[in-house]
Amino acid sequence: MRRVPGDQAITEVEAEVYADVEADAEADPLQEPGVIAAPPRPAAFAALAATRPAPAGAAFLRSGVHARRLLLLKALLVRVRRHRDEVAPETLHGFETAWRLLERTERAAPGVVRAVLDYPTTGAWLAAALTEPAGPALDRHLTRLELVAATAALRAGRPLDLVVQAPGGVLSLPGVGSVLVAPGPVRLTSRSQAVRVRSDDARGAPAALLRLVDARTGAVTGSGPGWRGLRGLAGGAARLEDLDPYRVPPGGVGTPARVAAERPDIDHAAWSAHWRAAGELLRRTDRERATEVGRTVGALVPLLPHGPRSVGATLSVAPGAVLMTPSAGAFDMAETLVHELHHSKLSTLHELVPLYRPGRAALYRVGWRTDARPVAGVFQGAYAHLALADLWRRAMAAPGVPGPWSVRAVQQFDHVHDQVGEALAMLLESDELTNEGREFARQMRQLHASLGASPRARG
């Protein structure tokens, strides 16, 4: 399942502002945007089509995500400067101060700034800000840049003496955590790689203290009143993201809408245990795919429970985040992670190399859905299910995998193998694919053919 709020609006924003960003003398870009990305090399394109992890394919997608993130950030700057009369003066001052801080931090620590800008919720924030009409709601979105810049400076160990806004009394630091504060301005001051957080009108009150503990990774810990840190998940850089206000769109995801779970309702121990077990299951089945999940999923976002099975989602504006309801165990989580990761990969690839043309109204019937789907839905479903079919095919023969996992793999493979084949035939017969999309679907069909039928089906 996937829902992409505002995706069409963001595409329209890119089309309107890309030339402006390059030409606008006031843009003060962090880096030159150039083109979004050069086409992937044939080997990387083939590996992506075969759903297989590959360094070249992963690097292509990462560079594309970052280029798009810079483009949208610069689009926001252009919008603010061209329509500054529509922004509250204190918001405008804070936005421009934060931009200058971000520029200084990038000159000193470009890798840290890139990590903060590429964090999934930064993309969701930019999508919300760029599609919000002028007014108080847009002003609230604009204050987020202060927190993005402060997070980058904190993770880079840079000096800070900054007054920021904390909407709703929450100072949200993307990828780090949050501090509950009194409503109103909040002052951040640093000393010896530690940042003190205090409401600007409460100088004698106890303050939260945030400290950089690893300059190489930018890891931060905190203590004191109101501090709530994000909790890491074993075996990679993933965090259990249950704090960021941009982690789930306000209306939820999917139909019926699934909404974000709040920290008091989340069993961190259970999520962490299922994450570790799913990672071990993937390593026993397909070590390369396990590594890809560990390196690509940066945020696991809990949704409120809905039924006995896990339901997952991704947002094209926030690649690297997997949203899901609580899993039923390792099998459930492993399958959801692989499924949703491939939704995200295909969305990112399509933004860089269009695979199908927009604007057509044709609908298709696929085996895994009861409703008819547009070509985008067919492509997405075929790609995600093909990745699962490859995983299940390997689970049938991998030594050391649990017996119940092998049995489940046979059952699941049999269930979707023919469905994916039918969907690929629909795609290749459609006139809605671009040349690149048709070649991508052909290479997907090659993997599908190589998987063959399951041992049970052959018998």
ABEGO torsion letter per residue (X at the ends): XBBBBGAAAAAAAAAAAAAAAAABAAAGBABBAEBABBBBBAAAAAAAAAGBBBAAAAAAAAAAAAAAAAAAAAAAAAAAAAAAAABBAAAAAAAAAAAAAAAAAAAABAAAAAAAAABAAAAAAAAAAAABBBEAAAAAAAAAAAAAAAAAAAAAGBBBBBBBBBBGGBBBBBGAEBBBBBBEBBBBBBBGGBBBBBBAABAABBBBBBBBABAAAGBBBBBEBGBBBBBBBBGEABBBBAABAAABBAAEBEOBBBBBBBAAABBAAAAAAAAAAAAAAAAAABAAAAAAAAAABABBBBBBBBEABBBBBBBAABBGBBBBBBBAEAAAAAAAAAAAAAAAAAAAAAAABBABBBGBABBBBBAABABBBBAAAAAAAAAAAAAAAAAAAAAAABBGBBAAAAAAAAAAAAAAAAAAAAAAAAAAABAABBAAAAAAAAAAAAAAAAAEBBAAAAX
